[in-house]
Amino acid sequence: MTQAAHQELDLRLWAAHDPARLAVRCDGVDTSYGELEALSNRMAHVLRAQGVRRGDHVAIVVGNDVVAFALVWAAYRIGAYLTPIPSTGSPEDAAYVVQDCTASVVVVNAAHCAPMARLPSLVTPQPRWLSVRGSLPGFTELEPLLAQAAATPLDDEASGALMMYTSGTTGKPKGVWRALPAHRLPCPPFAADLVAMFDVTADSRYLSTAPLYHAAPLRFGLAFLAAGGSVFVMQRFDAQQALDIVERERITHSQWVPTMFNRLLALPEARRRAFRAPDHRVALHSAAPCPVPLKRAMIDWWGPILEEYYSGSEGVGLTALNSAEWLTHPGSVGRVRKGRLHVLGDNDEELPAGQTGRIFFSGIAPFQYHNAPDKTAARTSSQGFQTFGDVGYVDADGYLFLTDRLDDMIISGGVNIYPQELEGALMEMPDIAEVAVVGAPDPDFGEKPVAFVVPRDPAADPAALRERIEAWALERLGRVKRPRDIRLVASLPYSAQGKLLRRELRKALNP
C-alpha cells in the first residue's frame, strides 16, 4: 500500500491491505489492524442486537483500553452517538451522564471500573448494561456476545458521532451535541482535519499520555488509526515511563498537558540529559494555558518540535502554532486553522486587534448543549458565533492570546482582573513552581485575588517566601491587580486532562 493511501483515512482500508500492522499497544497487549477491525464489527453487531439504532446513545466507562477504540468505531458505524465517561469519577457522576444523554446501552470495564457496579441502582429508566473484561452484578458479559457475533461489517452502516461531555471544572458537565452526518462517511470527519494539520502518515507512531475519555486523546487516537499509524496508550501518566516509551518505541508524535511538562522537567538532570529521541518530531500540547517559562524550558530541552493548539469539546474552532512561531509570539495559542475568529465586546461588537474581549468562532456547524438551551444561548453571540468561554485578544499578526476564562474573571472594585495574567507574572519568579489565582469575597471591593502557590523549594521559609512574592507581585502587577492573599500549598488540584480545578481552590478558601 502506498503512503498516499492514508488520504482515504479508513480503519477498514488498512485492515484489508495490512491486517498485521500494529494498531494499538495498550497495557502491554498489541492489537493489529485486522484484529481491531474484526472487534469493531463484532461490537457493532452486538450493539445492534441490543436494540441500538441510528440516533441512539451509547455510554462507555472503560478507561484506557483498546475496547474504547473498538466501541467508538462500532457506534460510529451504526449511526449512534457514543459518550465516554471518566473511569476515575464516582458512580454518581457517571449516573448523571448516563441519565442526561439517555443512553440505551452502557458498557463498563469490570477490570478497571469495578466501583461502577453501583450504576444500575442510580439510573432510571434502565438502559441495557454490558460488562467487558469480567462480570458485574446486573450486567451482561460482553465477551460471550462478541464470540457469537460476525466479524464482518453490517449491511446497513451509517455514520454516528461522538457526544463528548465538557469536563465540568465549574459545574455539572454538559453534553456537546451536533446532528449526525447525512451520508455514510468512512471515518469521523475530524480525523481528516487532524491528519492534515499535524502531518500524520502511516509511519506515524503516537504516544497517548492522557485518559481516552477526554476529547483530545480519543480524537487524536482515532485520527492516527484512520491514517494507518500506531497508537501507544499509557494506562496512567508517569514521566519516566513516558520518556522511556518515546525512546524505545521510536515515537514520532506525542500529546501532553502543561502539568506533564512540569513533571518531565522535575526528573533527575542525568535522565533528562540522556534523553535521545531522533524520531520524535511533533510534541502536541493543549488543554490548559502553558506558562511562558515552562514552554521555553521544554523547547530548550526537546528542540523546536512543540506544537500548541487551542480548541475544546465544543469544536467551534481551532488555532495552532509551532515552536518557531511561538518563539516570536511567546504566550500565543496560534492563528486560526479551523473556523473564523472574532473578538467581541460586551455588546457583541467586533473589536480590533489588540483589544481584549470574548473569543468567538464562526464558519463551523454550530453545537448545542444537550438538554441545556440556556447554556447553549450563553455560549452563542447575537450573530450566531459560538465560544469556548475564553477571553483574549488578537495581535497585529493574527495570533491569538488568551487572557482568561469568562467564568474565572475577578471583578475587584469595578476592575476586571484576569487570573491568568496574574499567574503568568508570578510564574516568572524563580521561587515558584506552580501558581493559581481565584477570586474570594471581599467586603470592600466585592472580590479580591487570592494566589495559591506551590514553592519550588518545599523547605523554604514560608514567611520570607511570602514577603518575596508580595514584593514581586507589587512590582509586576501594581497595587490594584496584585494578590491580596498568598497561600502556600504542596500541590494544585487538576483534572485527569490537566485542567486546573479552580472550584476546588474556591472551596479551600472557606474550609
C-alpha positions as CSV (number, residue, x, y, z in Angstrom):
1,M,0.0,0.0,0.0
2,T,1.4,3.4,-0.9
3,Q,2.0,6.1,1.6
4,A,-0.6,8.3,-0.3
5,A,-3.3,5.8,0.6
6,H,-3.6,7.3,4.0
7,Q,-5.5,10.1,2.3
8,E,-8.5,7.8,2.2
9,L,-8.5,7.6,6.0
10,D,-10.3,4.4,6.8
11,L,-9.5,1.9,9.5
12,R,-11.1,-0.8,7.3
13,L,-8.9,0.1,4.4
14,W,-5.7,-0.6,6.4
15,A,-7.2,-3.7,7.9
16,A,-7.8,-5.1,4.4
17,H,-4.4,-4.3,3.0
18,D,-2.2,-4.7,6.0
19,P,-4.0,-6.7,8.7
20,A,-0.9,-7.5,10.7
21,R,0.1,-3.8,11.1
22,L,0.2,-2.6,14.7
23,A,-2.8,-0.5,15.5
24,V,-2.8,-0.2,19.3
25,R,-0.4,-1.2,22.1
26,C,-2.1,-0.8,25.5
27,D,-1.3,-2.3,28.8
28,G,1.4,-4.5,27.2
29,V,-1.0,-6.0,24.7
30,D,-0.7,-5.5,20.9
31,T,-3.8,-5.2,18.7
32,S,-3.3,-5.4,14.9
33,Y,-5.5,-3.5,12.4
34,G,-7.1,-6.8,11.4
35,E,-8.0,-7.6,15.0
36,L,-9.3,-4.1,15.7
37,E,-11.4,-4.1,12.6
38,A,-12.9,-7.5,13.5
39,L,-13.5,-6.4,17.1
40,S,-15.2,-3.2,15.9
41,N,-17.5,-5.1,13.6
42,R,-18.4,-7.6,16.3
43,M,-19.1,-4.7,18.7
44,A,-21.4,-3.1,16.0
45,H,-23.4,-6.4,15.6
46,V,-23.7,-6.7,19.4
47,L,-24.9,-3.1,19.8
48,R,-27.4,-3.6,17.0
49,A,-28.7,-6.8,18.7
50,Q,-29.1,-4.8,21.9
51,G,-31.5,-2.5,20.1
52,V,-29.2,0.4,19.3
53,R,-30.5,2.3,16.3
54,R,-29.4,5.4,14.4
55,G,-29.5,8.4,16.7
56,D,-29.4,6.4,19.9
57,H,-26.8,7.0,22.6
58,V,-24.2,4.5,23.9
59,A,-22.2,5.4,27.0
60,I,-18.9,3.7,28.0
61,V,-16.9,3.6,31.2
62,V,-13.9,1.5,30.0
63,G,-10.8,3.6,30.8
64,N,-7.6,3.3,28.7
65,D,-8.4,0.1,26.9
66,V,-8.3,-0.9,23.2
67,V,-12.1,-1.7,23.6
68,A,-12.6,2.1,23.8
69,F,-11.5,2.5,20.2
70,A,-13.4,-0.6,19.1
71,L,-16.6,0.7,20.7
72,V,-16.2,4.2,19.1
73,W,-15.8,2.7,15.6
74,A,-18.7,0.3,16.3
75,A,-21.1,3.1,17.4
76,Y,-20.0,5.3,14.5
77,R,-20.8,2.6,12.0
78,I,-24.3,2.0,13.3
79,G,-25.1,5.7,13.3
80,A,-25.1,6.1,17.1
81,Y,-23.8,8.8,19.5
82,L,-21.0,7.5,21.7
83,T,-20.2,9.2,25.0
84,P,-17.1,8.2,27.0
85,I,-17.4,8.7,30.8
86,P,-14.5,9.2,33.2
87,S,-13.4,5.9,34.8
88,T,-11.9,7.8,37.7
89,G,-15.1,9.6,38.7
90,S,-17.8,8.5,41.2
91,P,-20.7,6.3,40.2
92,E,-23.0,9.2,41.0
93,D,-21.1,11.4,38.4
94,A,-21.3,8.6,35.8
95,A,-25.0,8.1,36.5
96,Y,-25.6,11.8,35.8
97,V,-24.1,11.5,32.4
98,V,-25.8,8.2,31.6
99,Q,-29.2,9.7,32.5
100,D,-28.6,13.0,30.8
101,C,-27.6,11.5,27.5
102,T,-30.4,9.0,27.7
103,A,-28.1,6.1,26.9
104,S,-29.8,3.0,25.7
105,V,-26.7,0.8,26.3
106,V,-23.9,1.3,28.9
107,V,-20.6,-0.6,28.7
108,V,-18.4,-0.9,31.8
109,N,-14.9,-2.3,32.2
110,A,-15.2,-4.7,35.1
111,A,-11.4,-5.0,35.5
112,H,-10.7,-1.3,35.8
113,C,-14.0,0.3,36.8
114,A,-15.4,-2.1,39.4
115,P,-17.0,0.7,41.6
116,M,-19.3,1.4,38.6
117,A,-21.2,-1.8,39.6
118,R,-23.5,0.6,41.6
119,L,-24.6,2.3,38.4
120,P,-27.8,0.3,37.8
121,S,-29.1,1.4,41.3
122,L,-28.6,5.0,40.4
123,V,-30.3,5.3,36.9
124,T,-33.9,5.5,35.9
125,P,-35.1,4.4,33.4
126,Q,-32.8,1.5,33.0
127,P,-30.6,1.1,29.9
128,R,-29.1,-2.2,28.9
129,W,-25.9,-2.9,31.0
130,L,-22.9,-4.7,29.5
131,S,-19.6,-5.5,31.2
132,V,-16.3,-6.2,29.5
133,R,-13.1,-7.7,30.9
134,G,-15.2,-9.6,33.5
135,S,-18.5,-9.7,35.2
136,L,-20.5,-7.3,37.4
137,P,-23.8,-7.9,39.2
138,G,-26.8,-7.0,37.0
139,F,-24.6,-6.7,33.8
140,T,-24.5,-9.0,30.8
141,E,-21.0,-10.0,29.9
142,L,-19.9,-8.7,26.5
143,E,-17.3,-11.4,25.6
144,P,-19.8,-14.2,25.0
145,L,-21.9,-12.0,22.8
146,L,-18.8,-10.9,20.8
147,A,-17.8,-14.6,20.3
148,Q,-21.2,-15.2,18.6
149,A,-21.2,-12.0,16.5
150,A,-20.0,-11.8,13.0
151,A,-16.6,-10.2,12.3
152,T,-17.9,-8.7,9.0
153,P,-19.5,-5.3,8.6
154,L,-23.2,-4.7,9.0
155,D,-25.1,-4.4,5.7
156,D,-26.6,-1.0,6.5
157,E,-23.9,1.0,8.1
158,A,-24.5,4.7,8.8
159,S,-22.4,7.5,10.3
160,G,-22.6,8.2,14.0
161,A,-20.7,10.7,16.2
162,L,-19.0,11.3,19.5
163,M,-21.1,13.2,22.1
164,M,-18.4,14.4,24.5
165,Y,-19.2,15.9,27.8
166,T,-17.3,19.0,29.0
167,S,-15.0,18.4,31.9
168,G,-17.2,20.3,34.3
169,T,-14.5,22.3,36.1
170,T,-17.1,24.9,37.1
171,G,-20.2,22.8,37.4
172,K,-22.1,19.8,36.0
173,P,-20.7,18.5,32.7
174,K,-22.6,19.3,29.5
175,G,-23.0,17.1,26.5
176,V,-21.9,18.7,23.2
177,W,-24.5,17.6,20.5
178,R,-24.4,18.0,16.8
179,A,-26.7,16.5,14.1
180,L,-25.4,13.2,12.6
181,P,-23.9,13.3,9.1
182,A,-26.5,12.9,6.4
183,H,-24.4,10.5,4.4
184,R,-22.2,7.5,5.2
185,L,-18.6,8.5,5.9
186,P,-15.7,6.1,6.2
187,C,-14.4,7.8,9.4
188,P,-15.2,10.7,11.7
189,P,-14.7,14.0,9.7
190,F,-12.5,15.5,12.4
191,A,-9.9,12.7,11.8
192,A,-9.2,14.2,8.3
193,D,-8.6,17.6,9.8
194,L,-6.2,16.4,12.4
195,V,-4.3,14.2,10.0
196,A,-3.7,17.2,7.6
197,M,-2.9,19.7,10.4
198,F,-0.3,17.6,12.2
199,D,1.4,15.6,9.3
200,V,0.0,12.2,10.3
201,T,1.1,9.4,8.0
202,A,1.0,5.6,8.0
203,D,4.5,5.7,9.5
204,S,3.5,7.8,12.5
205,R,3.8,6.3,16.0
206,Y,1.7,8.2,18.5
207,L,2.1,8.3,22.3
208,S,-1.2,8.9,24.1
209,T,-0.4,10.1,27.6
210,A,-3.9,11.0,28.9
211,P,-7.3,9.4,29.6
212,L,-9.2,8.3,26.5
213,Y,-12.5,9.6,27.9
214,H,-11.3,13.1,27.1
215,A,-11.9,14.6,23.7
216,A,-8.3,15.3,22.5
217,P,-6.7,11.9,23.3
218,L,-9.6,10.0,21.9
219,R,-10.0,12.0,18.7
220,F,-6.2,12.0,18.0
221,G,-6.1,8.3,18.6
222,L,-8.9,7.8,16.1
223,A,-7.1,10.1,13.6
224,F,-3.9,8.1,13.8
225,L,-5.8,4.8,13.4
226,A,-7.7,6.2,10.3
227,A,-4.3,7.1,8.8
228,G,-2.7,3.7,9.4
229,G,-0.4,4.8,12.3
230,S,0.3,3.0,15.5
231,V,-1.1,4.2,18.9
232,F,0.7,3.6,22.2
233,V,-1.6,4.2,25.1
234,M,-0.3,4.7,28.7
235,Q,-2.6,3.4,31.4
236,R,-1.6,6.4,33.6
237,F,0.9,9.1,33.2
238,D,4.4,8.6,34.6
239,A,7.2,11.0,33.4
240,Q,10.0,8.4,33.5
241,Q,7.9,5.8,31.7
242,A,6.8,8.4,29.1
243,L,10.4,9.2,28.2
244,D,11.2,5.5,28.0
245,I,8.4,4.9,25.6
246,V,9.3,7.8,23.3
247,E,12.8,6.5,23.0
248,R,12.1,2.7,22.9
249,E,9.1,2.8,20.5
250,R,10.6,5.5,18.2
251,I,7.6,7.7,18.8
252,T,7.0,10.4,16.1
253,H,4.0,12.2,17.7
254,S,3.1,12.7,21.3
255,Q,0.5,14.7,23.3
256,W,0.9,16.4,26.6
257,V,-0.6,19.0,29.0
258,P,1.5,21.6,30.9
259,T,1.4,19.7,34.2
260,M,3.1,16.8,32.5
261,F,5.9,19.2,31.3
262,N,6.4,20.2,34.9
263,R,6.8,16.5,35.9
264,L,9.2,15.8,33.0
265,L,11.4,18.8,33.9
266,A,11.4,17.6,37.6
267,L,13.1,14.3,36.6
268,P,16.8,13.9,37.6
269,E,19.1,16.0,35.4
270,A,21.0,12.9,34.4
271,R,17.9,11.3,32.9
272,R,16.9,14.5,31.1
273,R,20.4,14.8,29.6
274,A,20.4,11.2,28.5
275,F,17.1,11.5,26.6
276,R,17.5,10.8,22.9
277,A,14.6,10.6,20.5
278,P,15.6,11.4,16.9
279,D,12.2,10.2,15.5
280,H,10.2,12.5,17.8
281,R,9.2,15.3,15.5
282,V,5.8,16.6,16.9
283,A,5.1,17.1,20.6
284,L,1.5,18.4,20.8
285,H,0.1,20.2,23.8
286,S,-3.2,21.8,24.8
287,A,-6.0,21.6,27.4
288,A,-4.6,24.4,29.6
289,P,-2.5,27.6,29.4
290,C,1.2,26.8,29.3
291,P,3.3,29.4,31.3
292,V,5.9,31.0,29.1
293,P,8.9,29.9,31.2
294,L,7.7,26.3,31.2
295,K,7.3,26.1,27.5
296,R,10.6,27.8,26.8
297,A,12.3,25.3,29.0
298,M,10.7,22.4,27.1
299,I,11.8,23.9,23.7
300,D,15.3,24.4,25.1
301,W,15.3,20.6,26.0
302,W,13.5,19.0,23.2
303,G,14.1,21.5,20.4
304,P,11.5,23.2,18.2
305,I,9.1,20.3,18.0
306,L,6.4,21.6,20.3
307,E,3.1,22.4,18.6
308,E,0.3,24.0,20.6
309,Y,-3.3,24.1,19.6
310,Y,-6.4,25.7,21.2
311,S,-9.8,24.1,20.9
312,G,-12.3,22.3,23.1
313,S,-15.0,19.7,23.3
314,E,-17.5,22.1,21.6
315,G,-15.4,22.0,18.5
316,V,-16.3,25.6,17.3
317,G,-12.9,26.4,16.0
318,L,-9.1,25.7,16.4
319,T,-6.0,27.7,16.5
320,A,-2.4,26.4,16.4
321,L,1.2,27.4,16.1
322,N,4.6,25.7,16.0
323,S,7.7,26.4,18.1
324,A,9.2,28.9,15.7
325,E,6.0,30.9,15.7
326,W,5.7,30.7,19.5
327,L,9.2,32.0,20.0
328,T,8.4,35.1,18.1
329,H,4.9,35.4,19.8
330,P,5.5,33.9,23.2
331,G,2.3,33.2,25.1
332,S,0.2,32.9,22.0
333,V,-2.0,29.9,21.2
334,G,-1.7,30.5,17.5
335,R,-3.5,31.6,14.4
336,V,-6.8,30.2,13.2
337,R,-6.7,26.8,11.5
338,K,-10.4,25.9,11.6
339,G,-13.3,28.4,11.5
340,R,-13.2,32.2,11.6
341,L,-12.1,34.1,14.7
342,H,-14.0,37.0,16.3
343,V,-13.2,39.1,19.4
344,L,-16.4,40.6,20.7
345,G,-17.1,43.4,23.2
346,D,-19.8,43.5,25.8
347,N,-22.5,44.3,23.2
348,D,-21.2,41.7,20.7
349,E,-19.5,44.4,18.6
350,E,-16.3,43.2,16.8
351,L,-13.1,44.6,18.4
352,P,-9.9,45.5,16.6
353,A,-6.5,43.9,17.0
354,G,-5.0,44.4,20.4
355,Q,-8.3,44.9,22.3
356,T,-9.4,42.3,24.8
357,G,-12.8,40.7,24.5
358,R,-14.7,37.4,24.3
359,I,-13.3,34.9,21.9
360,F,-15.9,33.5,19.4
361,F,-15.7,31.4,16.2
362,S,-17.9,31.1,13.1
363,G,-17.9,29.0,10.0
364,I,-18.3,25.6,11.6
365,A,-21.6,23.8,12.2
366,P,-23.0,25.1,15.5
367,F,-23.3,22.9,18.5
368,Q,-25.9,22.6,21.2
369,Y,-25.5,21.6,24.8
370,H,-27.7,18.5,25.2
371,N,-30.9,19.4,27.2
372,A,-29.5,22.8,28.1
373,P,-30.8,25.5,25.7
374,D,-30.0,28.3,28.2
375,K,-26.3,27.2,28.4
376,T,-26.2,27.0,24.6
377,A,-27.5,30.5,24.4
378,A,-24.9,31.8,26.9
379,R,-22.2,30.5,24.5
380,T,-23.7,32.0,21.4
381,S,-23.5,35.6,20.3
382,S,-26.3,37.6,18.7
383,Q,-24.6,37.0,15.3
384,G,-24.7,33.2,15.9
385,F,-21.0,32.9,16.6
386,Q,-20.0,30.4,19.4
387,T,-17.4,30.4,22.1
388,F,-15.5,28.0,24.4
389,G,-15.9,30.7,27.1
390,D,-12.5,32.4,26.9
391,V,-11.3,36.0,26.9
392,G,-8.4,37.3,24.9
393,Y,-7.1,39.4,22.1
394,V,-5.5,39.0,18.6
395,D,-2.3,40.8,17.8
396,A,-1.5,42.7,14.6
397,D,-0.1,39.4,13.1
398,G,-3.3,37.5,13.7
399,Y,-2.0,35.5,16.7
400,L,-4.5,34.8,19.5
401,F,-3.6,35.4,23.1
402,L,-5.9,34.1,25.9
403,T,-6.1,36.2,29.0
404,D,-8.7,34.2,30.9
405,R,-11.9,32.3,31.2
406,L,-15.2,34.2,31.4
407,D,-16.2,32.1,34.4
408,D,-12.9,32.9,36.2
409,M,-12.7,36.7,35.8
410,I,-12.4,38.6,39.1
411,I,-14.2,42.0,39.5
412,S,-12.5,43.9,42.3
413,G,-13.6,47.4,43.0
414,G,-15.1,47.6,39.4
415,V,-11.8,46.5,37.8
416,N,-11.7,43.3,35.7
417,I,-8.8,41.1,36.9
418,Y,-7.8,38.1,34.9
419,P,-6.2,35.3,36.9
420,Q,-4.1,34.1,34.0
421,E,-2.4,37.5,33.8
422,L,-1.5,37.3,37.5
423,E,-0.4,33.7,37.2
424,G,1.9,34.5,34.2
425,A,3.6,37.3,36.2
426,L,4.1,35.2,39.3
427,M,5.4,32.2,37.3
428,E,8.3,34.4,36.2
429,M,9.5,34.3,39.8
430,P,12.2,31.6,40.2
431,D,10.9,30.6,43.7
432,I,7.5,29.5,42.3
433,A,6.9,26.1,40.7
434,E,3.1,26.5,40.1
435,V,0.5,29.1,40.9
436,A,-3.2,29.5,40.6
437,V,-5.3,32.6,41.3
438,V,-9.0,32.7,42.2
439,G,-11.4,35.4,43.5
440,A,-12.5,35.5,47.1
441,P,-15.4,37.5,48.5
442,D,-14.3,40.9,49.9
443,P,-16.5,43.3,51.9
444,D,-14.9,46.4,50.5
445,F,-14.1,45.5,46.9
446,G,-16.6,42.7,46.2
447,E,-13.8,40.3,45.3
448,K,-10.1,40.0,45.8
449,P,-7.5,37.9,44.1
450,V,-6.0,35.0,46.1
451,A,-2.9,33.2,44.9
452,F,-2.3,29.5,45.7
453,V,1.5,29.0,45.3
454,V,3.5,25.8,45.1
455,P,7.1,26.7,46.1
456,R,9.9,25.4,44.1
457,D,11.7,24.6,47.3
458,P,9.3,23.0,49.8
459,A,11.7,23.7,52.6
460,A,11.7,27.4,52.0
461,D,10.9,29.7,55.0
462,P,7.1,30.5,54.5
463,A,7.2,34.0,55.9
464,A,10.2,35.0,53.9
465,L,8.8,33.5,50.7
466,R,5.5,35.3,51.1
467,E,7.4,38.6,51.5
468,R,9.4,38.0,48.3
469,I,6.2,37.0,46.4
470,E,4.4,40.1,47.7
471,A,7.2,42.4,46.6
472,W,7.4,40.7,43.2
473,A,3.7,41.0,42.6
474,L,3.6,44.6,43.6
475,E,6.4,45.4,41.2
476,R,5.0,43.3,38.3
477,L,1.2,43.9,38.7
478,G,0.8,47.0,40.7
479,R,-1.4,47.7,43.8
480,V,-4.8,47.0,42.2
481,K,-4.1,43.7,40.5
482,R,-1.7,42.1,43.0
483,P,-3.0,39.1,45.0
484,R,-4.3,40.3,48.4
485,D,-3.7,36.8,49.9
486,I,-0.9,34.3,49.2
487,R,-1.4,30.7,50.3
488,L,1.5,28.3,50.1
489,V,0.3,24.7,49.2
490,A,2.0,21.4,48.4
491,S,0.1,20.9,45.1
492,L,-2.7,22.3,42.9
493,P,-5.8,20.3,42.0
494,Y,-6.0,19.2,38.4
495,S,-8.4,17.0,36.4
496,A,-7.1,13.9,34.7
497,Q,-7.0,16.0,31.5
498,G,-4.6,18.5,33.1
499,K,-7.1,21.3,33.6
500,L,-6.9,23.3,36.8
501,L,-9.9,22.8,39.0
502,R,-10.5,26.3,40.3
503,R,-13.7,25.2,42.0
504,E,-11.6,23.1,44.4
505,L,-9.5,26.1,45.3
506,R,-12.6,28.2,45.9
507,K,-13.8,25.5,48.3
508,A,-10.4,25.8,50.1
509,L,-11.0,29.5,50.7
510,N,-13.5,28.7,53.4
511,P,-12.7,25.2,54.6
